[in-house]
């Protein structure tokens, strides 16, 4: 079965980023979809071999709730933003990510519209937190186009 244009784009970007030495993360939910739902083993293996998985931290749910109260995003999209600020690696060596790459126009548009309000809420949330959580930040949300 041939790849969709979206799948081709993802594979191309993944290869380009890996060749530059970029660290690439996917959410735990995306990992589960790739390993349990998608039935294209070569694509799944290629993606999983080149990414790490983000896991929610203790503050993930609290931040997710604030995102859903502030935006009109569906819960799945709000989770992606929450991982961007309060996701971590299995070894807990990172907190959040710098950029979210997405094909979802609605996610990018809503984030752009509510970015300053979310930044203020995140600043309030992290003000009293211990290190390293006090350094949590909003990621950039970059729309990929075909």
N, C-alpha and C positions, 0 to 999 in steps of 0.2 A: 504494500500500500504506500503510495507516494506521500511525502510530507506536505503539510499545508504550508502556505506562505508564512504564517506566524511561526510554525515550528522551524522552518528554514532560517528565519530571522534570528530566533533564539539560539539555534546552534551556531550560526555565524558570529553573533555577538559573544557567546560563551567562548568560542575559540579565540576570538580577538582579545578578549579580556584576559584569558589564561595566558596567552602569549606575551602579554604585558606584565604578567606576574600579579594580577589583581586577585584579591580574596573575594570569592563569590559565595553568597549564602542563599539558601532557599528556606522557606518556613517549614516547620514540622508538618503542617497540613499538605503543603506541596510535595514534600518527600513521601508522605503516605499515599497521595494520589499517584505519584510516579511508580511507586513500588507495588501498589495493590489494585489500581484501577486501569492504568494505561497498559495496553497489551502490545507494546512495541519494544521488545527487549533491547534492540541495539540503541535506540534513542534513549531509553531510560538509563541503560548502563553508561552511555556517553555523558549524560547530564550528571548522574550521581557520582561518577568518577571525578568530576571536575568542580564539585561544589561541597560546601559544608552546610550543616543544618543549624538553623536558629531555633532555640528553645525559649519559652517564656520565662522571665524572671518573676520574682515575687510581686513586683509592682505592675506587671503586665496587665492583670485584670482591672486594676484601679485606673490605669491609663486608658485602657480600652473603653471603659465606661465613660470616661470624660470625652473621649473622641466621639463615641456614639451620641452623647448628649449635645455635642457642639456641631456635629456635621449631619448631613443627610446620607452618609455612606451606609451601604449594607454592612452587616456585621463582618462578613468575610473580608471586605475591603478595609474596614476599620482595624481589623486584626493585623493586616499588613503594615499599616501605619504604626500600630502599637509595637510590633516586632522591630520596626525601624528605630524606636527609642529604647525599648526595654526587652530586646531579644539578646540572647547570649549563645555562645558556642557550648558544646558538650563539656569542654574543659573550663568553661566560665572565664575565658581569657579576654573576651570582648564584651562591650556593652553597647548595643545598638549598631547601626550601620550608617554609612555616609550617604548612600544613594539607593533609591528604589527605582528599578527600571520596570516599566509597565506598558502594556498595550491597551490598558483600560483608560479611555478618555475621560470617563466620569470620575474615576479616582483622582486623576491628575487635576482635573478642573475643580473639583470640590476642595482638594488640598490647597490649590493655589488661592482659592477664594477665602478659605478659613485659616490660612497659614499663620497670620499674625495673632489671631485669637487662640489658636492651638499653642503657639509659642509662649504666650502669656500664661496659659493654664499649666503648661509644662514647667515653666519657671517657678510658678507658685508651688507646684507639686514637689519639685526637687529642692526647693530652698532649705528645707529642714532635713534632708536625707543625708546619710553618711556616705563617705566615698565608697565606691566610685559612682553610685547612683546620682549624686549631686551633679555629675557631669553629663547626664543624659541630655540629648538634643534631638531636634527634629531632623530627619533625613531630607535630602532633596528628593523630589519625585519627578522623574524624567519620563516623558511619554515617548515611546518608540513608535515610529511610523513605518508602514510598509510602502 
